[in-house]
Amino acid sequence: MAMDIDLNKPGVEIESGAADPVRLSSNMLRSRIRQLVSAFMMKPEPLPPTEADIINEYLNANVADFGRVNLRIVELEHELANAPAKARRRLSGALDEARARRMEIIADTVGDEDFASFRSERKTAFNETRSRHEEEAMVIQELRPFLGMPHLPDVEASALTAEVILSVLNGISRNAPMKGQMVLMLDENIYAKPQFFPRSAIRAGIAPSLKAERGSGTVRSPFSPNERFGVEAVAQGAFERRGRVYFKLEDGRPLSHGSWPEIDRYLPFAARSISVPLMPLVYPLASGFDFRTVFGEAAWVSIEEEILERHASTCMVCGGIEKVKAHPRWRFREPVKGIFSPGVQQLDGFLTLCFNCEDTLRPPLESLLAKTDNGYALDIDKERAAWMRIINRWSEVSCRSFPKDAYLLAIEAHRRRSLTNWIIDLSAQRSVFFTLEDDFSLERNGWIWPTHGAPFKIVGAPFYDRERVRNFFQKPSIFDVPWNSSLDDVNVILQDFDMAVADEGGHGYDVDFPRNPVPVYSPAMEENLEQVSSAAVERVEVDAGDRPSEAADETEEEDLPWKETSGSDDDYDYDEDDDSSSQPDYHERYANS
């Protein structure tokens, strides 16, 4: 049975758990959240103990002579201050001897094993205290925006700690954003377009173009043998050679201790048993942000070296090793149509790409266009289109136009994203200290203005401006609405909500901010862009019926870029009805972002 509680009543214990849950009304809950936030704000941030603090603490607790010497030094200093001139020489000598004795005790202690153990314990204790403080700060940061909700619910909780209240509130469906949240759409689900259907490789095997150069009997894993996935791959039956990990192939299929789908995570995306389409992202980004340009060559080289080492300088898409480079993976959270707000470009890790895959999946915009009398039109290089068909297994005749559609979608996304300015969320990369290059200046409310182009804002990671001042801006909290939502679509969701605070995460954003320019496209190109972008989106499930039939294999075998093998799906224990087999994993989900 829930117990009513009055937070204003003296002597009420509110931190400890109770046998019965505590019931709080909406107003009482708001009051309790204010108490928790205020109490945390009054807490001093824990400071690391200095070496002197640790030595004094140890000596006072464990070396009795140290306390006596310190007491004697205090007495001599007092006597010396009030002594006549004749006695000062004697007292000064005694004071010097006492101080020398104290330094001797300290020197002996610093080299003592017991002190080293105490010092380690003391620093460990501080690290634990600081971790608890940081965890509490994160909870308070997540709890604080609930104060801005128009209507808080009545709740029941086992205790009134911040962690419990946050857990209860997170479990309640919210019908409106909280104060300070940005209203942004979920990611565009481009792989749910029917024309980019996930392709299974179990029947056809791995394409010869994806096999390691030294013989056709292996495929590279894009992980270092010293990295977690590389170690796990070796445990699954792969082998290490010259700092890289390989799986042996038999009839175009990787050999391991498990089934092919079970080792998908250790293979390049294009060599997995089933994979979502790998889609292009045109450069430069609509936001205008680029690590190398904004933070300098040295900062990017530091990041790239770490990524290449982790992935053994191997392409994560095809397993190639020619001119491999690192590229950021991004999620683009776009504003609802009709809402005045910037978008959020979220860093979601990094991707390694060889020369061919970089040219195919990260092409410069100008390399996809040809100038005509009526504007720019699509112009795709044949080799680029052919490589996209290989890595996506678009082998059927009906897939010939898929590369064209993929590039049209990428160009349309670039144009759409160029209509707004962007907040760059770098919270996934905190290992490098960033400093703005001279061509970028930090202006009002954290917006960064380049010499030429659109401004953007960096959040989630500290950086130094040109005056060597450290800056840090919190990443905004986001209220999700479905992709392609308009203001009319979400009006019901946003009932009783003041839209004026919807873009508070982008505080200082101005409608007059300049945007990065986009080309003027020809009428035919505009028609193609509209046709591709408006294609239906539907949930795609993979089952046996989605794979090429025996008849189709026989009639279209000459169109396949690689040879079909005779092995059956059952040999590889592939469960067609298992959702985990058809859904992309974490790395694959954002391979094309």
C-alpha positions as CSV (number, residue, x, y, z in Angstrom):
1,M,0.0,0.0,0.0
2,A,1.4,3.4,-1.0
3,M,2.2,5.9,1.8
4,D,1.3,9.6,1.5
5,I,4.1,11.9,2.6
6,D,4.3,15.6,3.4
7,L,7.7,16.9,2.3
8,N,7.2,20.1,4.4
9,K,6.7,18.2,7.6
10,P,9.8,18.3,9.9
11,G,11.6,15.1,10.7
12,V,10.4,13.2,7.6
13,E,13.0,10.6,6.5
14,I,13.2,10.9,2.7
15,E,16.5,9.4,1.7
16,S,16.1,5.8,2.9
17,G,13.9,3.2,1.4
18,A,10.5,2.3,2.9
19,A,8.6,-0.9,3.2
20,D,5.7,0.7,1.4
21,P,6.1,2.9,-1.7
22,V,5.9,6.7,-1.2
23,R,3.1,8.5,-3.0
24,L,3.8,12.0,-4.3
25,S,1.4,14.4,-6.0
26,S,2.5,16.4,-9.0
27,N,3.2,19.5,-6.9
28,M,5.1,17.5,-4.2
29,L,7.1,15.8,-6.9
30,R,8.1,19.1,-8.4
31,S,9.1,20.4,-4.9
32,R,11.2,17.3,-4.2
33,I,13.0,17.7,-7.5
34,R,13.8,21.3,-6.6
35,Q,15.1,20.1,-3.2
36,L,17.4,17.6,-4.9
37,V,18.7,20.0,-7.4
38,S,19.3,22.7,-4.9
39,A,21.0,20.3,-2.5
40,F,23.4,19.2,-5.2
41,M,24.2,22.7,-6.3
42,M,25.3,23.5,-2.7
43,K,27.7,20.6,-2.6
44,P,31.3,21.5,-3.2
45,E,33.0,19.6,-6.0
46,P,35.6,17.2,-4.5
47,L,39.2,18.4,-4.9
48,P,42.1,16.0,-5.4
49,P,44.4,15.7,-2.4
50,T,47.8,17.2,-2.8
51,E,51.0,15.2,-2.1
52,A,51.5,17.4,1.0
53,D,48.0,16.6,2.2
54,I,48.6,12.8,1.8
55,I,52.0,12.9,3.5
56,N,50.8,15.0,6.5
57,E,47.7,12.7,6.9
58,Y,49.9,9.6,7.0
59,L,52.6,11.0,9.3
60,N,50.1,12.4,11.8
61,A,48.3,9.0,11.9
62,N,51.3,6.7,11.9
63,V,54.5,8.5,13.0
64,A,54.3,9.8,16.5
65,D,57.7,11.6,16.3
66,F,56.3,13.7,13.4
67,G,53.6,15.2,15.7
68,R,56.1,15.9,18.4
69,V,58.5,17.6,16.0
70,N,55.7,19.8,14.5
71,L,54.6,20.8,18.0
72,R,58.2,21.7,18.9
73,I,58.5,23.8,15.7
74,V,55.3,25.7,16.6
75,E,56.7,26.4,20.2
76,L,60.1,27.5,18.9
77,E,58.5,29.8,16.3
78,H,56.4,31.4,19.1
79,E,59.4,31.7,21.4
80,L,61.5,33.2,18.6
81,A,58.9,35.9,17.9
82,N,59.0,37.1,21.5
83,A,62.6,36.3,22.5
84,P,65.2,39.0,23.3
85,A,68.0,39.5,20.8
86,K,70.5,37.5,22.9
87,A,68.4,34.4,22.8
88,R,67.4,34.5,19.1
89,R,70.6,32.9,17.8
90,R,70.1,29.9,20.0
91,L,66.4,29.6,19.2
92,S,67.0,29.9,15.5
93,G,69.5,27.1,15.6
94,A,67.1,24.9,17.5
95,L,64.3,25.8,15.0
96,D,66.6,24.8,12.1
97,E,67.4,21.5,13.7
98,A,63.7,20.8,14.3
99,R,62.8,21.6,10.7
100,A,65.7,19.4,9.5
101,R,64.4,16.6,11.6
102,R,60.9,17.0,10.1
103,M,62.4,16.9,6.6
104,E,64.3,13.8,7.5
105,I,61.1,12.1,8.7
106,I,59.3,13.1,5.5
107,A,62.2,11.8,3.3
108,D,62.2,8.4,5.2
109,T,58.4,8.2,4.8
110,V,58.2,8.9,1.1
111,G,60.3,5.8,0.4
112,D,58.4,3.6,2.7
113,E,56.2,0.8,1.2
114,D,53.5,1.4,3.8
115,F,53.2,5.0,2.7
116,A,53.1,4.0,-0.9
117,S,50.2,1.7,-0.1
118,F,48.5,4.5,1.9
119,R,49.0,7.0,-0.9
120,S,47.5,4.6,-3.4
121,E,44.5,3.9,-1.2
122,R,44.0,7.6,-0.6
123,K,43.9,8.4,-4.3
124,T,41.6,5.5,-5.0
125,A,39.2,6.8,-2.4
126,F,39.3,10.2,-4.0
127,N,38.6,8.7,-7.4
128,E,35.6,6.8,-6.0
129,T,34.3,10.0,-4.4
130,R,34.8,11.9,-7.6
131,S,33.0,9.2,-9.6
132,R,30.1,9.3,-7.2
133,H,29.9,13.0,-7.5
134,E,30.0,12.8,-11.3
135,E,27.3,10.1,-11.4
136,E,25.1,12.2,-9.1
137,A,25.7,15.2,-11.4
138,M,24.6,13.2,-14.4
139,V,21.4,12.1,-12.6
140,I,20.7,15.7,-11.5
141,Q,21.3,16.9,-15.1
142,E,18.8,14.4,-16.4
143,L,16.3,15.2,-13.6
144,R,16.5,19.0,-13.8
145,P,14.6,19.3,-17.1
146,F,11.5,17.7,-15.6
147,L,10.9,20.9,-13.7
148,G,10.0,22.4,-17.1
149,M,7.3,19.9,-17.9
150,P,3.9,21.5,-18.0
151,H,2.3,18.6,-16.1
152,L,4.2,16.3,-13.8
153,P,2.4,13.0,-13.0
154,D,1.5,11.7,-9.5
155,V,4.0,9.0,-8.8
156,E,4.8,6.2,-6.4
157,A,8.4,5.5,-5.5
158,S,10.3,3.1,-3.2
159,A,12.5,6.1,-2.0
160,L,12.8,9.7,-2.8
161,T,16.4,9.8,-4.0
162,A,17.3,11.4,-7.3
163,E,18.1,8.0,-8.9
164,V,14.7,6.5,-7.9
165,I,12.7,9.5,-9.0
166,L,14.5,9.7,-12.3
167,S,13.9,6.0,-12.9
168,V,10.2,6.3,-12.2
169,L,9.9,9.4,-14.4
170,N,11.8,7.8,-17.3
171,G,9.4,4.9,-17.2
172,I,6.4,7.2,-17.7
173,S,5.3,8.0,-21.2
174,R,5.8,11.8,-21.8
175,N,3.2,13.5,-23.9
176,A,5.2,16.7,-24.2
177,P,8.8,17.8,-24.3
178,M,10.5,19.1,-21.2
179,K,11.7,22.6,-20.9
180,G,15.0,23.0,-22.8
181,Q,14.5,20.0,-25.0
182,M,14.9,20.3,-28.8
183,V,12.1,18.8,-30.8
184,L,13.9,16.8,-33.6
185,M,13.0,14.1,-35.9
186,L,14.4,10.6,-35.7
187,D,17.0,9.5,-38.3
188,E,15.9,9.2,-41.9
189,N,15.5,5.4,-42.5
190,I,16.9,5.2,-46.0
191,Y,17.5,1.4,-45.9
192,A,13.7,0.9,-45.4
193,K,13.2,2.1,-49.0
194,P,12.1,-1.0,-50.9
195,Q,14.7,-0.4,-53.7
196,F,17.6,-0.8,-51.2
197,F,16.6,-4.2,-49.9
198,P,19.0,-6.0,-47.5
199,R,20.9,-8.7,-49.4
200,S,21.8,-12.1,-48.2
201,A,25.1,-13.6,-49.3
202,I,24.6,-17.1,-47.9
203,R,23.6,-18.6,-51.3
204,A,26.1,-16.7,-53.5
205,G,29.1,-16.5,-51.2
206,I,31.6,-13.7,-50.8
207,A,32.4,-11.8,-54.0
208,P,35.9,-12.4,-55.4
209,S,36.6,-8.7,-55.3
210,L,36.3,-8.8,-51.5
211,K,38.8,-11.6,-50.9
212,A,42.3,-10.9,-49.7
213,E,44.8,-10.3,-52.5
214,R,47.2,-13.0,-51.5
215,G,45.2,-16.0,-52.8
216,S,41.5,-16.2,-53.0
217,G,41.2,-18.3,-49.9
218,T,40.8,-15.7,-47.2
219,V,38.9,-12.5,-46.2
220,R,40.3,-9.9,-43.8
221,S,38.6,-9.0,-40.6
222,P,38.7,-5.1,-40.1
223,F,40.0,-5.4,-36.5
224,S,43.4,-5.5,-35.0
225,P,44.4,-8.8,-33.4
226,N,45.0,-6.8,-30.2
227,E,41.5,-5.3,-30.2
228,R,38.6,-7.0,-28.6
229,F,36.8,-8.0,-31.7
230,G,40.0,-9.2,-33.3
231,V,40.7,-11.4,-30.3
232,E,37.2,-12.8,-30.4
233,A,37.5,-13.5,-34.2
234,V,40.6,-15.6,-33.6
235,A,38.7,-17.5,-30.9
236,Q,36.0,-18.1,-33.5
237,G,38.5,-19.7,-35.9
238,A,40.2,-16.8,-37.6
239,F,44.0,-16.6,-37.7
240,E,46.5,-13.8,-37.4
241,R,49.1,-13.0,-40.0
242,R,51.4,-9.9,-40.1
243,G,49.3,-7.9,-37.7
244,R,45.9,-8.6,-39.3
245,V,43.2,-11.1,-38.8
246,Y,41.9,-13.4,-41.6
247,F,39.1,-16.0,-42.0
248,K,39.7,-18.9,-44.4
249,L,37.2,-19.3,-47.2
250,E,35.7,-22.5,-48.5
251,D,33.4,-22.2,-51.6
252,G,33.2,-18.5,-50.9
253,R,32.1,-18.8,-47.3
254,P,34.1,-18.0,-44.2
255,L,35.1,-20.9,-42.0
256,S,34.7,-20.6,-38.3
257,H,33.7,-22.6,-35.2
258,G,30.1,-21.2,-35.6
259,S,27.8,-20.3,-38.4
260,W,28.4,-17.5,-40.9
261,P,25.8,-15.2,-39.2
262,E,27.4,-15.7,-35.9
263,I,30.7,-14.2,-37.1
264,D,29.1,-11.3,-39.0
265,R,30.4,-8.8,-36.5
266,Y,34.0,-9.8,-37.2
267,L,33.7,-9.4,-41.0
268,P,33.7,-6.3,-43.2
269,F,30.2,-5.1,-43.9
270,A,30.2,-6.3,-47.5
271,A,31.3,-9.8,-46.5
272,R,28.6,-10.4,-43.9
273,S,26.0,-13.0,-44.4
274,I,23.3,-10.3,-44.5
275,S,23.8,-6.6,-44.4
276,V,21.8,-3.4,-44.6
277,P,22.7,-1.2,-47.7
278,L,25.8,0.9,-47.5
279,M,24.7,4.3,-48.7
280,P,26.8,7.3,-49.7
281,L,27.2,10.6,-47.8
282,V,28.4,13.5,-49.9
283,Y,31.1,15.9,-48.8
284,P,31.4,18.6,-47.7
285,L,28.8,18.2,-45.0
286,A,25.8,20.6,-45.1
287,S,26.9,21.9,-41.6
288,G,30.4,22.8,-43.0
289,F,32.0,21.0,-40.0
290,D,35.2,19.0,-40.7
291,F,37.6,17.9,-38.0
292,R,40.7,18.7,-40.0
293,T,39.5,22.1,-41.1
294,V,38.1,23.3,-37.7
295,F,40.7,21.8,-35.3
296,G,43.7,21.4,-37.5
297,E,45.7,18.6,-39.1
298,A,47.5,17.5,-35.9
299,A,44.2,16.9,-34.0
300,W,42.8,14.8,-36.8
301,V,46.0,12.8,-37.3
302,S,45.9,12.0,-33.6
303,I,42.3,10.6,-33.9
304,E,43.0,8.9,-37.2
305,E,46.1,7.1,-36.0
306,E,44.1,5.6,-33.1
307,I,41.3,4.5,-35.4
308,L,43.6,2.9,-37.9
309,E,45.6,1.1,-35.2
310,R,42.3,-0.3,-33.8
311,H,41.2,-1.6,-37.2
312,A,44.7,-2.7,-38.4
313,S,44.5,-0.1,-41.3
314,T,41.8,-2.3,-42.9
315,C,38.6,-1.1,-44.6
316,M,35.6,-1.9,-42.5
317,V,33.4,-2.1,-45.6
318,C,35.4,-4.4,-48.0
319,G,38.4,-5.5,-46.0
320,G,40.8,-3.7,-48.4
321,I,44.1,-2.2,-47.3
322,E,44.8,0.3,-50.1
323,K,45.1,3.9,-48.9
324,V,42.9,3.3,-45.8
325,K,41.6,6.4,-44.1
326,A,39.4,7.1,-41.1
327,H,36.1,8.9,-41.5
328,P,33.6,10.1,-38.8
329,R,30.2,8.4,-38.6
330,W,27.3,10.9,-38.1
331,R,23.7,10.8,-37.1
332,F,21.7,13.8,-38.4
333,R,18.8,14.8,-36.2
334,E,16.8,17.3,-38.3
335,P,14.3,19.8,-37.1
336,V,10.6,19.3,-37.6
337,K,9.3,21.1,-40.7
338,G,7.9,24.4,-39.6
339,I,9.8,24.6,-36.3
340,F,12.5,27.2,-35.9
341,S,15.4,25.2,-34.6
342,P,18.9,24.1,-35.7
343,G,19.6,20.4,-36.3
344,V,22.0,18.2,-34.3
345,Q,24.8,16.4,-36.0
346,Q,25.9,13.6,-33.6
347,L,29.3,11.9,-33.8
348,D,28.7,8.2,-33.5
349,G,32.1,6.8,-33.8
350,F,34.4,6.3,-36.8
351,L,34.7,4.2,-39.9
352,T,37.8,3.1,-41.9
353,L,37.5,3.2,-45.7
354,C,39.9,2.1,-48.4
355,F,40.4,4.2,-51.6
356,N,37.6,2.5,-53.5
357,C,35.0,2.6,-50.7
358,E,35.9,6.2,-49.8
359,D,35.4,7.3,-53.4
360,T,32.1,5.4,-53.5
361,L,30.6,6.2,-50.1
362,R,32.1,9.6,-49.3
363,P,32.3,11.3,-52.7
364,P,32.7,15.1,-53.1
365,L,29.4,16.6,-54.3
366,E,31.0,18.2,-57.3
367,S,32.3,14.8,-58.5
368,L,28.6,13.6,-58.8
369,L,27.4,16.5,-60.9
370,A,27.8,17.8,-64.5
371,K,27.0,21.3,-65.4
372,T,24.3,21.8,-68.1
373,D,22.6,24.8,-69.6
374,N,19.6,24.4,-67.2
375,G,21.6,23.7,-64.0
376,Y,23.5,20.7,-62.6
377,A,22.6,17.1,-63.4
378,L,23.7,13.8,-62.0
379,D,26.8,12.3,-63.5
380,I,27.9,9.0,-62.0
381,D,31.3,7.4,-62.8
382,K,30.8,3.8,-64.0
383,E,33.5,2.3,-61.8
384,R,32.0,4.0,-58.8
385,A,28.6,2.6,-59.5
386,A,30.0,-0.8,-60.2
387,W,31.8,-0.9,-56.8
388,M,28.6,0.2,-55.0
389,R,26.8,-2.7,-56.6
390,I,29.5,-5.1,-55.4
391,I,29.6,-4.0,-51.8
392,N,25.8,-4.0,-51.6
393,R,25.3,-7.2,-53.5
394,W,23.0,-5.5,-56.0
395,S,23.7,-8.3,-58.5
396,E,20.4,-8.7,-60.2
397,V,19.5,-6.9,-63.5
398,S,16.7,-5.1,-61.6
399,C,19.3,-3.5,-59.4
400,R,21.2,-1.6,-62.1
401,S,19.6,1.7,-61.2
402,F,20.2,1.4,-57.4
403,P,23.5,3.3,-57.4
404,K,21.8,6.2,-59.2
405,D,19.0,6.2,-56.7
406,A,21.4,6.1,-53.8
407,Y,23.4,9.1,-55.0
408,L,20.2,11.0,-55.7
409,L,19.1,10.4,-52.1
410,A,22.4,11.5,-50.7
411,I,22.3,14.8,-52.8
412,E,18.7,15.4,-51.7
413,A,19.7,14.9,-48.0
414,H,22.6,17.3,-48.5
415,R,20.3,20.0,-50.0
416,R,17.7,19.5,-47.3
417,R,20.2,19.7,-44.5
418,S,21.7,22.9,-46.0
419,L,18.4,24.7,-45.1
420,T,19.4,25.0,-41.5
421,N,22.4,25.4,-39.2
422,W,23.8,22.7,-37.0
423,I,24.9,21.9,-33.5
424,I,27.8,19.5,-33.6
425,D,27.7,16.9,-30.8
426,L,31.2,15.6,-30.2
427,S,30.5,13.8,-26.9
428,A,31.6,10.5,-28.4
429,Q,35.1,11.9,-28.8
430,R,36.7,13.1,-25.6
431,S,40.2,11.7,-25.9
432,V,41.7,14.7,-27.8
433,F,42.0,18.3,-26.8
434,F,40.7,20.5,-29.6
435,T,41.7,24.0,-30.4
436,L,39.9,26.2,-33.0
437,E,42.0,27.1,-36.1
438,D,42.5,30.8,-36.9
439,D,39.8,30.8,-39.5
440,F,37.1,30.2,-36.9
441,S,36.0,32.6,-34.1
442,L,33.8,31.8,-31.1
443,E,30.9,34.3,-30.9
444,R,27.8,34.8,-28.8
445,N,26.3,31.8,-27.1
446,G,28.9,29.4,-28.3
447,W,28.2,29.7,-32.1
448,I,31.4,29.4,-34.1
449,W,31.7,31.5,-37.2
450,P,34.1,30.6,-40.0
451,T,35.7,33.2,-42.3
452,H,33.4,32.0,-45.0
453,G,30.3,29.8,-44.7
454,A,27.6,29.0,-42.1
455,P,28.1,29.1,-38.4
456,F,27.8,26.0,-36.2
457,K,28.0,25.2,-32.5
458,I,30.1,22.5,-30.9
459,V,28.8,20.7,-27.8
460,G,29.7,17.7,-25.7
461,A,33.5,18.1,-25.8
462,P,35.8,20.8,-24.5
463,F,37.7,23.0,-26.9
464,Y,40.0,26.0,-26.8
465,D,39.3,29.2,-28.7
466,R,41.9,31.3,-30.4
467,E,42.6,33.1,-27.1
468,R,43.4,29.7,-25.5
469,V,40.3,29.9,-23.3
470,R,38.7,26.6,-22.5
471,N,35.0,26.3,-23.6
472,F,32.5,23.5,-22.9
473,F,28.8,23.5,-23.9
474,Q,26.4,20.8,-22.8
475,K,24.8,18.7,-25.5
476,P,21.1,19.4,-25.7
477,S,18.4,16.9,-24.6
478,I,16.2,15.8,-27.6
479,F,12.5,15.0,-27.7
480,D,12.0,12.5,-30.6
481,V,9.3,12.7,-33.1
482,P,8.9,10.5,-36.2
483,W,10.9,11.2,-39.4
484,N,9.4,13.5,-41.9
485,S,7.0,15.1,-39.3
486,S,5.6,18.5,-39.9
487,L,4.4,21.0,-37.3
488,D,0.8,19.9,-37.9
489,D,1.8,16.2,-37.4
490,V,3.2,16.9,-34.0
491,N,0.7,19.5,-32.7
492,V,-1.1,16.8,-30.7
493,I,2.2,15.6,-29.1
494,L,3.2,19.2,-28.3
495,Q,0.0,20.2,-26.6
496,D,0.3,22.6,-23.7
497,F,3.9,23.2,-24.6
498,D,5.5,26.6,-25.2
499,M,7.2,26.2,-28.6
500,A,9.4,29.2,-27.8
501,V,11.7,27.0,-25.7
502,A,11.9,24.1,-28.2
503,D,15.3,25.3,-29.5
504,E,16.8,26.2,-26.1
505,G,19.5,23.6,-26.8
506,G,20.5,25.9,-29.7
507,H,20.3,29.0,-27.6
508,G,21.4,32.1,-29.6
509,Y,20.3,30.6,-32.9
510,D,19.2,33.3,-35.3
511,V,16.9,32.9,-38.3
512,D,19.3,35.2,-40.2
513,F,22.3,33.0,-39.8
514,P,23.8,32.3,-43.2
515,R,23.6,28.7,-44.7
516,N,26.1,26.9,-46.9
517,P,25.1,27.2,-50.6
518,V,23.8,24.3,-52.7
519,P,24.0,24.0,-56.5
520,V,21.1,24.9,-58.8
521,Y,19.8,21.7,-60.3
522,S,18.3,21.2,-63.7
523,P,14.5,20.5,-64.0
524,A,15.1,16.9,-64.9
525,M,17.4,16.5,-61.8
526,E,14.8,18.1,-59.6
527,E,12.2,15.6,-60.9
528,N,14.5,12.7,-60.1
529,L,15.3,14.0,-56.6
530,E,11.6,14.4,-55.8
531,Q,10.8,10.9,-57.2
532,V,13.5,9.2,-55.1
533,S,12.9,11.1,-51.9
534,S,9.2,10.5,-51.9
535,A,9.5,6.7,-52.4
536,A,7.5,4.7,-49.9
537,V,9.2,3.6,-46.6
538,E,8.2,0.2,-45.2
539,R,9.6,-2.2,-42.6
540,V,11.7,-4.8,-44.3
541,E,12.0,-8.3,-42.8
542,V,14.3,-10.9,-44.3
543,D,13.1,-14.5,-44.8
544,A,13.6,-17.3,-47.2
545,G,11.3,-15.7,-49.8
546,D,13.6,-12.7,-50.0
547,R,16.5,-14.7,-51.3
548,P,17.0,-15.6,-54.9
549,S,15.1,-18.8,-55.8
550,E,16.7,-21.8,-57.6
551,A,15.0,-20.7,-60.8
552,A,16.2,-17.2,-60.5
553,D,19.7,-18.4,-59.9
554,E,19.6,-20.5,-63.0
555,T,18.2,-17.9,-65.3
556,E,20.3,-14.9,-64.1
557,E,23.5,-16.7,-63.2
558,E,25.5,-14.8,-65.8
559,D,24.5,-11.5,-64.2
560,L,26.0,-12.4,-60.8
561,P,29.4,-10.9,-60.1
562,W,30.4,-14.0,-58.3
563,K,29.6,-17.7,-58.5
564,E,26.8,-19.4,-56.6
565,T,27.9,-22.3,-54.3
566,S,26.2,-25.5,-53.6
567,G,26.0,-25.3,-49.8
568,S,22.6,-25.0,-48.2
569,D,21.5,-22.4,-45.7
570,D,20.8,-25.2,-43.2
571,D,24.5,-26.0,-43.1
572,Y,25.1,-22.6,-41.5
573,D,22.4,-22.7,-38.9
574,Y,20.8,-19.5,-40.3
575,D,17.4,-18.8,-38.7
576,E,15.3,-16.9,-41.2
577,D,12.7,-16.0,-38.5
578,D,15.2,-14.7,-36.0
579,D,14.9,-10.9,-35.9
580,S,18.5,-10.6,-34.7
581,S,19.6,-12.2,-38.0
582,S,17.9,-9.6,-40.1
583,Q,18.5,-6.5,-38.0
584,P,21.7,-4.4,-38.3
585,D,24.1,-4.4,-35.4
586,Y,25.5,-1.3,-33.8
587,H,28.4,-0.9,-36.2
588,E,26.4,-1.7,-39.3
589,R,23.5,0.6,-38.3
590,Y,25.5,3.7,-38.8
591,A,28.0,2.5,-41.4
592,N,26.4,4.7,-44.0
593,S,26.0,7.8,-41.8
